[in-house]
Amino acid sequence: MIAAQSPHFDVEVITANNNVDLLIEQARKFRPNVVVISNESHYKKLKDALADLPVKVYAGENALCSVLEMDSIDMVVAALVGYSGLKPVVKALEAGKPIALANKEALVVAGEMITGLAREKGVNIYPIDSEHSAIFQCLVGEFHNPVEKVILTASGGPFRGMKKKELEKVTRAQALKHPNWSMGAKVTIDSATLMNKGLEVIEARWLFGLEPAQVEVVIHPQSIVHSLVQFQDGSIKAQLGLPDMRLPIQFALSYPQRLKTDFERLDFTKYPSLTFEKPDMETFRNLALAFEALGRGGNMPCVLNAANEVAVELFLEDRIGFLEMPDLVERCLAGMAYIGKPVFEDYVNTDREARIKAREMVKR
């Protein structure tokens, strides 16, 4: 997307955690001022591969957080996976940088703190998730009109319509086959369990200043309607498009402009039927657990996220079954101490302790 819109954007910094080969490829293509690899074990390979370029090479989380303060950066795209994105997002906001946010977990873990910091610094958070981008696009020109509710759509994942008995034998390979989207392993598993939608519910609550009861989820298998907003007069606005993450990424970076693209256009004749149904939260309990954690507030969404990250990791390692993932999350939510008004250190401690507890539960 950046390559296609090169007259509008310059890449100043590129970062990665472990994917050093892709980082090298992108650094050679875009010639940024700085590259940072979070995993310091890859530093030498990165440094050697870019030795012929005038590119500064750094490694480690502290380096990543430090470069976010560079005056030459106008916007930060936060796309780290999971809890690892929290500290960089906080540091970017503290430096007064607007955020294009793909790392939903930062808002899941510490939504009140993150949004409060953005208000304090007077900077915006632009959503990249397709559902939240859709809501944002529906709200453009409507910011003065009260929202009655938002409706997040979900494809339902590869196991839509199945019951618990059918899910008992689900394999890693089956869970990684998403019907509509191409995503990383962690997000794909979250989509299969509906935890991804649960995390998005929590994200929407903070991004748009809503009460938990104002966020609804519907299953929409075609993934054409990306989300909807209902206003107090009963009118509903929806944003539609083909499943293509380039559009929400570009909208976040170019807002309020809509830059011309050559993306494939939606042909309604190819989608004569758009269907919607209620999510099965009894079978796919992760969505219900996310609503529960959001309702309890405090550090409970942080517990939810940490326990889920461990559960997904263990499932991908074939150490627990598909239906054991929500069981593990539920037990962690029940077993962790509640903190009503957490500060940053509380989130750090909660995340660490929840991960330890989750792993200990599996060992027993």
N, C-alpha and C positions, 0 to 999 in steps of 0.2 A: 504494500500500500504506500509506504514512504517513497519507494522507488518510482511508483506511478505518479506521485504528487510532488516530485522533487523541487519544482519551483516554489512550493509553499513551505517546505520543511527542511531543516538541517539537523542531522544527528550529531549531537555533541558528546553523549556518553552512551555506551552499550554495556550491559551487565549480563551475567549468567551465574548460575550456581554450579552445575556440573557439566553442562553441555559445552565443553571447551571447543570442540570442532566447529559447531555452528557459530560460536562467538568469533572464532578466527575468520570464518567465511564472511560473516556480516561486517567485521571490522575491515577486512580487505575491500569489501564492496562499498561501504559508506564512508570510510576514512574518518572516524570520529576523533575528537581530541583525546578522549580517555576511554579505556576499556577496563572493566573490573570483573574478576572471577571470584566469587564468594568462597568457593572451596580452594583453599590455599595450596593444596597438593597439585593443582593444575597450573600453578603460576609459571613454572619454568617452561612448560610446553607452550603456553600462551606467549610468554615473553620472547622466546626463540622464534616462534612463527611470525611475529610481527616486528622483528628486529630491523627489517629494511624499511619500515614505515615510521613517519613522525607521529607515533601514537604513544601516549603515556599508558603504562600497564601497571595496574595495582591488583592486590588480592586481599580478601578478608572482609568480614562484615563491617568493621570500623572504616575501612577504605570506602566501601560502598556508601555508608552513611555520610562520610565527609564530602564526597564529590557532589552530593545533592545540594550542597551550599554554594556551588559555583555560580557566579553572577551570569555566566553565559547561558544558563539553563532557564528557559521560559516555562516549560511544562515537564512534569515527570510522569511517565507511563509506568504505573505500578502493576506488574504482572507476575510477581513471585507467587509460587504456589503455597497455599496454606498459611500457617502461623508465622512463617519466616518473613512474610511481608509486613508485619506489624511495625517493627522498629524503623525500617526505611520510610514507611509512610508517615510515621510520626516525625522523623527527622526532616523529611521534605516539607511537611506543613510548618514545622517550627522555623524553617528557612524561608517561609513565605511563598512556596512554589505551588501553583495549581496542580491538581492530581487528575490524571485520566486513569480511573481505577478499574483494573481487571481482577485485583486481589480482594475478593469479597470477604475473605476471612478476617481482614483487618477491621472491617465494620462489624462482623459477627462477634469477634472477641472483645472489641473495645469501642463500640459504636458511639456511645455517649461522649467518651473522651475525644475520639477522632473528630466528630462533628463539632464539638465545642471548640477544639483547637482551630478548625477551619474558620469558624465564625470569629474567633479571637484574632486570627491573622488576616482576616478579610480575603480569603482565597476560596476558590470553588473546587468542588470535587465533581468531575464529570464521569458518569458511569460508562463502562465499556461492555459489561454483561449485556447480552442482547435484550433480555427482559427489562432491565433497568434503563437501558438506552431507549427502549420503546416507550416506557413511562415518561421519561424525560422529554422525548419528542412530542408526546401527547400533551404535555404540560406547557410547551412553548406557546406563549400568548395567553396562557390561562393561569398564570401565577397568582393573579388576584382573585381567582374563583376557588372557593373551598372544595376540597376533594372529599367525596363520600367514601370511596374505597378504590383500591387498585386491585387488578386481577392479573396475577402472574400465570402465564401459560407454561405447561410442561408437556413434553412429548410422551411421557409415561415410560420411556426407556425400553429396553429390549424385552422386558417381562410384563408389560402392561396386560392386565386381564388375568394374570396367573394368581393362584391362591397359594397359601403357605405350603401345602403338601407338594405342589409342583416345584416350589423353590428350594426344597430341601437338598436336591442334588445339583443345583446350579454350579457350574464350573467357572473358574477364572476367565477362560477363553470366551465362554458364552456372555459373561457380564461385560466384557470389553468390546462387544459388538453393538455399538449404538446405531439405531435405525436412521438417524438424520444428521448428526453432527460428528465431526472429526475432532477429538479432544485428547488430552493427555490421559494416562491411565487412572490417576486419582479422580479427576473430574468425571470420567466415564463411569467408574464404579459408583461414585456419588449419585450420578444420574440414574443408574440402575436401581439404587436403593431409595430414591427420591430425597436423599439427604441434600443433594445439590439444591433442590427446590426449597428445602427447609432453610438452608443457609441464605438463599436469596430472599426468603420472607424476612429474615432478620435484617439483611442488608437494606431492603426496601423500607423497613420501619425507620431506619436511621437516615438514609439518603433523603427521604421525602418528608420527614417529620410527622410520621403517622403513628396512630395507636395500633397495637397488635390486632385489634378487631377490624381494622380498616384494610387488612391485607388478606386476600383470598387467592386460592390456587385452583385452577381448572386444568384438566388433561386435554391437550389438543394435539393429537398424533401427527398431524401434517406439518407442524412447526412453521406455519405461515403467518399466523397472528402471534406476534412476539410478546405482547401484553396489552392491557387495556386500562383505562382510567374512567371511573364513573364519578360524575359531579353531582352536586346537591340537588340539581333539577332533574336528575334521573338520566341525563344524556351520557352516552358512553362513547369515548374516542379510542380507536385502536390503531396500532402501527403494524403494517404488514410488509412482508418481504420474503425472499428466499432465504434459507438457512446459510448465511454467509457472514462470518465475523468481521470481514473487512469493512462493512458498512457502519456498524456501531463504533468500531475503532476510529474510522475516519471522521465520523460525526463528533466524537469526543474531542478530537484534535483540532478540528476546523470550526467548531461552533463559534459564532452563530451562522457561519457560511455553510452552504451545501455545495461541495466541490463536484464538478462533473466527473463521472466515472464511466468505464466501459463494462461494469459489472452486468451479469445476466439479469434481465428484467423478469418480473413476475408475469406469467401468462395465466390468467384466471381460467382459461379453457382447459388447462392441464390439471387444475384443481377444482373440479366441479362441485366437490363436497368438502366443506370444512366442518369438522365435528368437535364436540366438546362434551366432557363428562366429569363427574366428581372423582377426585383421587380416592383410592382405597387406602385409607390411613390405618386400617386394622391390619392389613397384610403388609403394607410398606410403612412400618411404624416409625421410621426415622423422621418422616414429615411431621407426625404427631409429636415426637420428642422435641423437634425444633420449635414447634409452637409452644410446647410446655416450657422449654428453657427461656424463650422470649417472654412468656407471661411471668415467670419467676424473676427474671431480670438479674441485676447484679453480675456476679461472675459465672452464672450458670451457662450462658451461651459460650463462654470461654471453655468451660468443662465439656460441653457438647462438642465443640470443634476439636479439642485435643483428643478426646476419647474416640471420635470418629476417625481422625487421622491415623491413630494407632490401629483401629479396627480395619481400616482399608489396607494398611500396610500388611497386617497379619493375614488378611484374606488373599492379597496378591502373592503372599509367600506360601499359600495353601496350608496355613496353620489353623485357621478357623473357617467355618462354613458361611455361606451367604446370610443365612438367618441368624447367625451368631453375632453379626455386626451390630444390629440394633439392640440385642440383648446386652452386649458389652457397654454400649453407650448409655443405656438405661440404668445399669448398675452403677456406673460412674456418677451419673447425675444424682442418684440416690445416696451415694456414699461420700460425696465431697462436701466440705464445709461451705456454707453460704456466706458470701460477702455482699452486702447490699450496696455499698458505695465504693467500689474498688478504684484504686489508683494504679498507675503503670506497674509498680512493683507487685501489686496483688495479681495482675494479669499474668506476669511472668511466673510467679510462684504457683498460681492456679494451673497454668499450662503444664509446668514441670510435674507437679504433684499428680495431676490427672493422668498424664502419660505413664508415670510410674505405677499408679493404681491399676490402670487398664492392663498393663503388661503382667502385673502380679496376679490379677484375676485369671488370666489365661494360663499361667503356670500351675495354678492350683488344680 
